[in-house]
């Protein structure tokens, strides 16, 4: 499982980073970024919660 943040959609609200800081971070441009590696099994549920909480639906999980 991998996560991706659409930088054209992200508004940098930080909801994803507060829910799942193991996967998401805010970069210097003020927008969120997901780790590039596979999501660890122990944070898959919180990653999905972060996706579902995103107010602009900028997060995809494959």
VOBA-33238 format. One record per residue (C-alpha): chain; residue in one letter; x, y negated, z negated. Coordinates in steps of 0.25 Angstrom, whole numbers. Layout:
N
+-----+------+-------+-------+-------+
: mol : type :    px :    py :    pz :
+-----+------+-------+-------+-------+
:   A :    A :     X :     Y :     Z :
...
+-----+------+-------+-------+-------+
This chain:
62
+-----+------+-------+-------+-------+
: mol : type :    px :    py :    pz :
+-----+------+-------+-------+-------+
:   A :    X :     0 :     0 :     0 :
:   A :    X :     5 :   -14 :     4 :
:   A :    X :     0 :   -28 :     2 :
:   A :    X :     0 :   -40 :    11 :
:   A :    X :    -3 :   -54 :     9 :
:   A :    X :    -8 :   -62 :    21 :
:   A :    X :     0 :   -75 :    19 :
:   A :    X :   -10 :   -83 :    29 :
:   A :    X :   -22 :   -79 :    19 :
:   A :    X :   -15 :   -80 :     5 :
:   A :    X :   -18 :   -92 :    -3 :
:   A :    X :    -8 :   -89 :   -14 :
:   A :    X :   -18 :   -89 :   -25 :
:   A :    X :    -9 :   -78 :   -32 :
:   A :    X :   -20 :   -69 :   -36 :
:   A :    X :   -13 :   -57 :   -30 :
:   A :    X :     0 :   -60 :   -37 :
:   A :    X :    -8 :   -61 :   -51 :
:   A :    X :   -15 :   -48 :   -48 :
:   A :    X :    -3 :   -40 :   -42 :
:   A :    X :    11 :   -47 :   -44 :
:   A :    X :    18 :   -34 :   -41 :
:   A :    X :    13 :   -35 :   -26 :
:   A :    X :    10 :   -50 :   -24 :
:   A :    X :    18 :   -62 :   -26 :
:   A :    X :    17 :   -77 :   -22 :
:   A :    X :    28 :   -81 :   -12 :
:   A :    X :    35 :   -95 :   -11 :
:   A :    X :    24 :   -99 :     0 :
:   A :    X :    13 :   -97 :   -11 :
:   A :    X :     7 :   -85 :    -5 :
:   A :    X :     6 :   -71 :    -9 :
:   A :    X :    15 :   -60 :    -4 :
:   A :    X :    14 :   -45 :    -7 :
:   A :    X :    26 :   -36 :    -9 :
:   A :    X :    30 :   -29 :     4 :
:   A :    X :    32 :   -15 :    -2 :
:   A :    X :    21 :    -5 :    -5 :
:   A :    X :    12 :    -9 :   -17 :
:   A :    X :    16 :    -1 :   -29 :
:   A :    X :     5 :     9 :   -33 :
:   A :    X :     3 :     3 :   -47 :
:   A :    X :    -1 :   -10 :   -41 :
:   A :    X :   -10 :    -6 :   -30 :
:   A :    X :   -23 :    -9 :   -37 :
:   A :    X :   -18 :   -23 :   -41 :
:   A :    X :   -14 :   -26 :   -27 :
:   A :    X :   -28 :   -22 :   -22 :
:   A :    X :   -33 :   -31 :   -33 :
:   A :    X :   -24 :   -43 :   -28 :
:   A :    X :   -29 :   -41 :   -14 :
:   A :    X :   -44 :   -41 :   -18 :
:   A :    X :   -42 :   -53 :   -26 :
:   A :    X :   -35 :   -61 :   -15 :
:   A :    X :   -45 :   -73 :   -13 :
:   A :    X :   -41 :   -74 :     2 :
:   A :    X :   -39 :   -59 :     5 :
:   A :    X :   -24 :   -61 :     9 :
:   A :    X :   -20 :   -47 :     4 :
:   A :    X :   -20 :   -34 :    12 :
:   A :    X :   -16 :   -21 :     6 :
:   A :    X :   -12 :    -9 :    15 :
+-----+------+-------+-------+-------+
